[in-house]
Amino acid sequence: MLQPAVEPVAPHLLRSLREHVHERLRRAIVAGNFRDGERLNERHLAEMLGVSTTPVKDAIRKLESEGLVRTEARRGVFVEFSARQALEMALGRAAIESVMTHVAANRMTDAAAAELGRLIAVMEHATLHGDLEELVTRNEDYHRAIHRISGCSYLERRLDGQRMYDHAQRISLHSAPAERGQGFEEHRAIYEALLAREPALAELRMRRHIVRSAKAHVRLVFGADAEGLDYDE
């Protein structure tokens, strides 16, 4: 096959400046680089990012719609991301996605099993040899495949509102090498339950995986559990 005269543009370069600014600010908040309640100065953020204040203002509006910052009249913009909020968001995801995994186990076909098997093999390689972005991408591919197999389009739409948070959480959490291995083993256990067509077990393992990961993220970012929000899994 002939090589193209011009190489294609990498997908990440096609994104607009405001999207890059939004992602970096969101990732910094979810990673705990800004404290809950901390006031954000748009000009200082623009200087740190090496951009004008315009994309920063756009990013802050998106962050506000995502519930990660709040704007107070005549006072400014403040971070709104606490240990409790982080865990609440994860519990919502766990409730929805575990049910979808239950349904997916009941709808498993040979083709679906083969697809998940390929993804598990790719995830294992990424866990051992891949960079952080690749690992997170494969992780998300695996979860999306389970969503597709379940056919629960309404429930999948309910997850849309926090996908960006989930992505930032995965980036933060998988920076820890020990988490990579544990996360993969949990994904493989979920796959085995799906392959065995055991819906209750698949549901349980998915819920435990999401809740355990969320608690690990809260401890990593905040150094403590979410006070007043007890959920044992």
N, C-alpha and C positions, 0 to 999 in steps of 0.2 A: 504494500500500500504506500502510495506517495505521501511524503510529508507535506503538510500545508505550507504555503509560502509565508503565511503570517500566523503566529500562534494565537489561539483564542484568548480572550480576556478572562482572567480568573473571576469567578462569580462574586467574590467578596469585594472586588474593585468596582462592580457595577452599582453598589449601594451608594446612596447619596450621603453627603457629609452629615446631614442632620440625623440619619439613621445610625451612622457610626458614633456620633456624639451621644445619642440616646442610649445605645447599647453600652458604651463605656460608663456612663453615669449610672445606669441601672445595675450593671455588674458591680460597680464600686459600692453601691448602697447594699446590695444583697450580700456582698462579701464582708460587710461590716466596716468599711473604710470611713464611713460617716456614722456618727452616733444617732440613735433615735432622738428626735427633737432638735438636732443640730441645725442651725440656720445656714442656708446655702447662699453664697454670694456669687451672683451670675458673672460679674467681672473677673473674680478670682478663678472661677471654674473655666472661663474662656481662656484666661492666661495659661492655666495648667494644661489645657487641651490644645493650645496653640491655634485657636479659632476666634472668630468674632462672637459677640454676644447673641447674634441672631439665631444660630443653630442651638445654642444653649437654652434660649427662651423656648424654642420649639420643643426641645427635649424635655424641659421641665413640664410643659403642658401635657406631654404624653405620660410622663412619670406620675403626674397628678391623676390622670385618668386611670392609671394602673394601681393607684392607692399607695404609692411609695413616697410621695411628698404631699404636702398641703400648703396652700397659699393663704396667708392671713393679711387682710387689708391693712396697709400702712405699717406692716411689721416685716413682711418678706416671705420667703419660702423656707419650709422646714421639713427635714427628713421625717418620714412616718413609717419606720420599719423596726419593729421590736421582736424579741424572741417569741412572744405570744402570737403576734401576727404571723410570723413565719411558720409556726407550728399549726396555727388555724388553717392557713392556706394549704398546707400539706395534708391535713386531715380531710379537708374537702376533696382534694385530689384522690386520696386513698379510698374514700367512700365510693367515688364514682368509678375510678379505674379498676378497683377490685371487682365490682359488679360486672364491668365489661369483660374482665378476664374470666369470670364464671361463665358468662354467655359464650365467650370464645371457645371455651373447653367443650361446650355442647355443640358447637358448630365446626369443630375441627374436621378438616378433610385431609386426604393424603397430600394434596397440593399445599395446603396451609402448613402442615407439619414439615414439609420439605422446605418451605420458605423460612420458617422459624429456625430450622436446623442450620440453614445457610447463614442466617443472621447470627446465631450463636457462635458459629465457627469464626465469622468475621470479628465479632466482639471479643472472642478469646484472643485472637491475634492482636487486635487493637489494645487490649488490656496489657499484653506482654510487650508489645513493640510500638504501639501507636503514640502519637502526640496527644496532648490534652483535647484539642479541638476535634480530632478524629474520633477519639474515644467517646466524647459527648455526642457527636453526630451518630455514631453506631448505636449508642444507648437509646437515643430518640427514635431511630429507625425501628428498633425492636419494639418499643412501646407502641409506636404508630401501627406497626404490623398487627399487633394484638387488637388494637382498636378496629382496624379494617376487618379482621376476621370476625369480630363480634357483630359487626353490622349495626352497632348502636350509634347511629349518626346524631341523634338528639343528644345523647350523653357526651359524645365527642365534642359537640359544639359547646357544651357547658364547661369543657376544659379550656376552650380557646382563650378565655379572659386571663388566664394565668400562665400560658405557655412561656411567655417571656421570662417570668419569674422562675419557672421550672428550669429553663435553660441556664439562667444565671446561677441558680442554686447548684446545678450539676457541675458547672465550671468551677465554682468555689470548692465544692465537696471533693471532686475528683482530683484536685490539686494534691490531696493527701494520698501517697502511694498505697497505704494500707486499705484505704476505702475502695480503691480500684479493684483489688482482688476480692474483697468481700462482696462488693456490688455485683461482680460477674458471677460469683457462686450463687447468689440469690436469683439472678436472672436465669441461670441454668436450672435451678430448682423449680422455678416457675414453668420453664419450658418442659421439664420432665413431667410435671403435673398436667400440663396441656396435652402433651403427647399421649399420656395415659388416659385422657378423657375423664379426668377427675375434677369436676367443676368446683366443688367445695374446697378441695385442697389448693387448686390454682388460685381461687379467690383469697384464701387465707394467706398464701405465700406472697401474693402481690401486695396485700394490705400491710403485712408485716414488713416487707421490703421498703415500701414508701414511708411508713411511720418510722422505722429504724433509721433510714437515711435522713429524714427530716430532723430527728432528734440529734443525730451526729452533726448535721449542719448547724443547728442552733448552738450546740456546745462549741463548735469550731469558731463560730462568728461572735457569740455573746459570752462564751465562757461559763455558761450555766444553762439549766433547763428553763423552760417557760414557766414562770411562777403562776400558780393558780389555775393551770390548765393541765389536769391530770388525765392522761390517756395511756393505758398500758396495753401493749400488744406483743 
